[in-house]
Amino acid sequence: MNIGKALRVAMAIKGMKQKDLAELSGVSETTLSHTILGRTAPTVTTVTKLAKAMDISYSDLVKLGED
């Protein structure tokens, strides 16, 4: 699973920018950026917050990152 890829795909589908997602989810822009770039492995809580902010389920978000 590539959560960075999943986030990029989901943000594109939703028409969101990193700043928008960070504000809606309560996740810092730095944490979000590092997660997207693969520098940081996010917690389940963080991924859940991001998914909720994009109005998709955790499992659907994770599926977007599967190769």
Stockholm file with secondary structure:
# STOCKHOLM 1.0

chainA/1-67         MNIGKALRVAMAIKGMKQKDLAELSGVSETTLSHTILGRTAPTVTTVTKLAKAMDISYSDLVKLGED
#=GR chainA/1-67 SS CCHHHHHHHHHHHHTCCHHHHHHHHTCCHHHHHHHHTTSSCCCHHHHHHHHHHTTCCHHHHHHHTCC
#=GC SS_cons        CCHHHHHHHHHHHHTCCHHHHHHHHTCCHHHHHHHHTTSSCCCHHHHHHHHHHTTCCHHHHHHHTCC
//
